[in-house]
């Protein structure tokens, strides 16, 4: 797992690096951490140096972490981005670039470790699990973690990822058995990746792509409970 830390505060940069190293040793995860003192330094190395996870300081001297994330998203929709900031008012801007999470300074292990755990789940799913789906160009390998939701009609499923839909011949029961626990059935016709959900309301949910999907009355409590467990461990 390759991780970038883009932070102009050298002390915080070192504390993050140490905490991540300790976490990786505990979880027996092989990692490679590279640190950059500015957004410009990061851009000089990337995309020749691809990353799975990046911690971006929002307030830096020239280019901000928000601007840097915008550049990243122009060509990389999969990099997991965590913003580091002293000001909570910047948090909502993270939705524009589909940020994984944010950290408010000072960063403590209690705040950092759950985010690393969450990133590890996504990263592992991208390495190990995928569907082979039908696309215009032929057969395509589609990692589970890239899927936002699946809509089902009869025995045909439409798998939605990256703004596109792909055909897959599976039933609802076959899909629910195959997919990892962060996929939940929200309606008789929909399965959703909870990592792609921004908000859960009484009768619908809002995806990071701003799409709305219905939640059936029978599934409402289970969906809300699963969302809470995934994101805050309750």
C-alpha positions, 0 to 999 in steps of 0.5 A, a space after each residue: 500500500 503506497 501512502 503519500 503525506 503532503 504537509 508543510 508542517 514538518 513536525 506533523 508530517 513526522 508524527 503522521 508517518 510514525 503513527 502510520 508505520 506503527 499501525 501498519 506493523 500492528 496490522 502486518 500491512 506492507 506500506 511505502 510512505 513518501 512525504 512532500 512539503 508542498 502540493 507542488 512537490 507532490 505534483 512533480 512526483 505524481 502521476 509517475 509515483 501512483 498512490 493508494 492513499 494520500 493525506 493532504 494538508 488543506 492550508 499550504 503556502 501556494 497551492 491548497 490541498 483542495 486544489 491539489 485534490 482537484 488535479 488528482 481527480 482529473 485523472 485518478 478517481 480511485 486514490 483515497 484522499 484524507 484532508 488534514 486541516 485546522 478548520 472544520 469549515 473546509 470539511 464540506 469541500 471534501 465532498 467535491 473530490 469524494 474525499 475518504 475523510 478529514 482530520 482536524 488538527 491536532 491529529 491523535 491516534 484515536 482519530 487517525 486509526 479508524 481512518 486507516 482501518 477504513 482505507 485498508 478495507 477499501 484497498 484490500 477489496 480492490 486487490 482481491 475482489 471484482 466482477 467480470 462485466 460486459 462493456 462495449 469494448 468487451 469483458 471488463 474487470 470491475 473491482 467491487 470498491 469501484 461500484 457505487 450501486 447495483 440496480 436489478 431487473 429480473 435476472 439482469 443487473 446493472 452495475 454502476 461505477 464511475 458514471 457508467 453502467 455495466 451488464 451482469 447476469 446475476 440475481 439479487 440473492 447471488 449478488 448479496 452472497 458474493 459482495 462484501 459487508 459494506 454492500 447493503 440491500 436498500 430496496 428490492 431493486 437496489 444494492 448500495 456500496 456504503 462507502 459511496 454514500 454521503 447521507 442516509 435519510 428516512 426514505 432515500 440515500 444520497 450518493 457521493 455522485 449526488 444520485 438519490 436512491 430509494 430506501 424501502 420501509 423494511 430496509 430503512 433501519 438496517 441501512 442506517 445501522 450499517 452506515 453508522 457501524 461502518 463510519 463511526 463504529 456504532 
